């Protein structure tokens, strides 16, 4: 019997994105420095190579979310500076 993901790959992708967003919802409350420091830690853990595939994938996804959060902080800072000029 086919599951929902087999029937509609886009629905499965949307559900996966929504689940990932919920899992990483705490990131929105982090300062730039907190997010950057956690991202540095994740990179070190991934480079160490001691994590299994599943854990590495989770770390990678969280790292992506942290990197996006940091980029948002930097974009806002740049916009503030540009507005003051």
C-alpha positions as a Python dict, from the first residue, in 0.01 Angstrom:
ca = {
    (1, 'X'): (0, 0, 0),
    (2, 'X'): (141, 340, -100),
    (3, 'X'): (186, 604, 165),
    (4, 'X'): (101, 971, 134),
    (5, 'X'): (460, 1062, 35),
    (6, 'X'): (444, 817, -258),
    (7, 'X'): (111, 959, -370),
    (8, 'X'): (214, 1326, -349),
    (9, 'X'): (587, 1404, -319),
    (10, 'X'): (520, 1778, -286),
    (11, 'X'): (289, 1717, 10),
    (12, 'X'): (554, 1501, 172),
    (13, 'X'): (817, 1771, 116),
    (14, 'X'): (587, 2036, 269),
    (15, 'X'): (518, 1812, 566),
    (16, 'X'): (889, 1750, 610),
    (17, 'X'): (961, 2123, 597),
    (18, 'X'): (687, 2192, 851),
    (19, 'X'): (825, 1922, 1081),
    (20, 'X'): (1178, 2060, 1048),
    (21, 'X'): (1049, 2410, 1125),
    (22, 'X'): (876, 2284, 1438),
    (23, 'X'): (1184, 2094, 1552),
    (24, 'X'): (1402, 2403, 1508),
    (25, 'X'): (1148, 2658, 1637),
    (26, 'X'): (1378, 2743, 1930),
    (27, 'X'): (1630, 2893, 1689),
    (28, 'X'): (1413, 3200, 1634),
    (29, 'X'): (1475, 3306, 1994),
    (30, 'X'): (1855, 3282, 1972),
    (31, 'X'): (2080, 3584, 1946),
    (32, 'X'): (2325, 3599, 1659),
    (33, 'X'): (2611, 3500, 1889),
    (34, 'X'): (2422, 3204, 2036),
    (35, 'X'): (2329, 3074, 1691),
    (36, 'X'): (2683, 3125, 1560),
    (37, 'X'): (2838, 2944, 1856),
    (38, 'X'): (2601, 2648, 1820),
    (39, 'X'): (2672, 2637, 1446),
    (40, 'X'): (3047, 2628, 1514),
    (41, 'X'): (2989, 2338, 1755),
    (42, 'X'): (2781, 2148, 1499),
    (43, 'X'): (3047, 2193, 1230),
    (44, 'X'): (3311, 2058, 1469),
    (45, 'X'): (3093, 1756, 1551),
    (46, 'X'): (3032, 1684, 1183),
    (47, 'X'): (3399, 1722, 1097),
    (48, 'X'): (3487, 1482, 1380),
    (49, 'X'): (3301, 1210, 1189),
    (50, 'X'): (3199, 1017, 1501),
    (51, 'X'): (2823, 1064, 1451),
    (52, 'X'): (2609, 809, 1272),
    (53, 'X'): (2429, 894, 950),
    (54, 'X'): (2095, 974, 1112),
    (55, 'X'): (2251, 1197, 1377),
    (56, 'X'): (2469, 1366, 1115),
    (57, 'X'): (2163, 1442, 903),
    (58, 'X'): (1988, 1597, 1203),
    (59, 'X'): (2295, 1803, 1286),
    (60, 'X'): (2323, 1915, 924),
    (61, 'X'): (1957, 2024, 917),
    (62, 'X'): (1993, 2216, 1243),
    (63, 'X'): (2312, 2373, 1110),
    (64, 'X'): (2128, 2487, 797),
    (65, 'X'): (1856, 2644, 1013),
    (66, 'X'): (2117, 2814, 1233),
    (67, 'X'): (2305, 2947, 929),
    (68, 'X'): (1982, 3091, 788),
    (69, 'X'): (1906, 3253, 1124),
    (70, 'X'): (2254, 3410, 1133),
    (71, 'X'): (2214, 3535, 776),
    (72, 'X'): (1884, 3699, 871),
    (73, 'X'): (2052, 3876, 1164),
    (74, 'X'): (2331, 4001, 939),
    (75, 'X'): (2088, 4114, 667),
    (76, 'X'): (1889, 4315, 926),
    (77, 'X'): (2209, 4474, 1058),
    (78, 'X'): (2318, 4567, 707),
    (79, 'X'): (1976, 4718, 633),
    (80, 'X'): (1992, 4928, 952),
    (81, 'X'): (2336, 5059, 859),
    (82, 'X'): (2225, 5137, 504),
    (83, 'X'): (1917, 5320, 635),
    (84, 'X'): (2134, 5544, 854),
    (85, 'X'): (2359, 5652, 567),
}
